[in-house]
Amino acid sequence: MDVLYFAWVRERIGLPRERIETTAATVRELVAELVAREERYAVAFSDLAALRVAVDQELRDFDAPLAGVREVAFFPPMTGG
């Protein structure tokens, strides 16, 4: 699946996107796999309340299932103006 990172999440991880193989069943499990990889992921995902996630371009929560998913995107909350 493709994993995309935006704004300060991208800055902390150092990549705009990556293709990964995962056994995670939910977004939360995917985050746990990423955090276990390297410190930079642990820093980026240290406060899930400060993040939003989109699964196949639809806003979802961190308990969303990943079966059949092609893309997961992480980003900070957006503000309007």
C-alpha positions as CSV (number, residue, x, y, z in Angstrom):
1,M,0.0,0.0,0.0
2,D,1.1,3.6,-0.5
3,V,1.5,5.6,2.7
4,L,1.6,9.4,2.3
5,Y,2.8,12.0,4.8
6,F,1.9,15.7,4.7
7,A,3.0,18.9,6.4
8,W,5.0,18.4,9.7
9,V,4.5,14.6,9.5
10,R,6.4,14.5,6.2
11,E,9.1,16.8,7.7
12,R,9.6,14.5,10.8
13,I,9.7,11.3,8.7
14,G,11.7,12.8,5.9
15,L,9.6,11.3,3.1
16,P,6.5,12.5,1.2
17,R,5.4,8.9,0.5
18,E,6.5,5.3,0.6
19,R,5.2,1.9,-0.5
20,I,5.0,-0.6,2.3
21,E,4.0,-4.2,2.8
22,T,2.1,-4.6,6.0
23,T,0.2,-7.3,8.0
24,A,-1.7,-4.6,9.9
25,A,-5.5,-5.0,10.1
26,T,-6.2,-1.4,11.1
27,V,-4.6,2.0,10.8
28,R,-3.6,1.9,14.4
29,E,-1.7,-1.3,13.9
30,L,0.0,0.2,10.8
31,V,1.1,3.1,13.0
32,A,2.5,0.6,15.5
33,E,4.5,-1.1,12.8
34,L,5.9,2.2,11.5
35,V,6.8,3.4,15.0
36,A,8.7,0.1,15.6
37,R,10.8,0.8,12.5
38,E,12.8,3.9,13.5
39,E,12.8,6.8,15.9
40,R,11.7,9.3,13.2
41,Y,8.3,7.4,13.0
42,A,8.0,7.4,16.8
43,V,8.5,11.1,16.8
44,A,6.0,11.7,14.0
45,F,3.3,9.5,15.6
46,S,3.9,10.4,19.2
47,D,0.5,12.1,19.6
48,L,-2.2,10.5,17.5
49,A,-4.7,13.1,18.7
50,A,-2.7,15.7,16.7
51,L,-3.1,13.7,13.5
52,R,-5.8,12.9,11.0
53,V,-5.9,10.0,8.6
54,A,-7.4,9.3,5.2
55,V,-7.9,5.8,3.9
56,D,-8.3,5.7,0.1
57,Q,-8.9,9.5,0.3
58,E,-11.7,9.3,2.8
59,L,-11.3,10.7,6.4
60,R,-11.4,7.8,8.8
61,D,-10.4,7.1,12.4
62,F,-7.3,5.1,13.5
63,D,-9.4,1.9,14.0
64,A,-10.4,1.8,10.3
65,P,-9.7,-1.5,8.7
66,L,-7.0,-1.8,6.0
67,A,-8.3,-4.8,4.1
68,G,-8.2,-4.0,0.4
69,V,-6.9,-0.4,1.1
70,R,-4.5,1.0,-1.5
71,E,-3.6,4.3,0.2
72,V,-3.3,5.7,3.7
73,A,-2.4,9.4,4.3
74,F,-1.4,11.1,7.5
75,F,-1.6,14.8,8.1
76,P,-2.3,17.4,10.8
77,P,-5.8,18.8,11.3
78,M,-6.7,21.4,8.6
79,T,-8.0,24.8,9.4
80,G,-10.2,26.9,7.2
81,G,-9.9,30.6,6.6
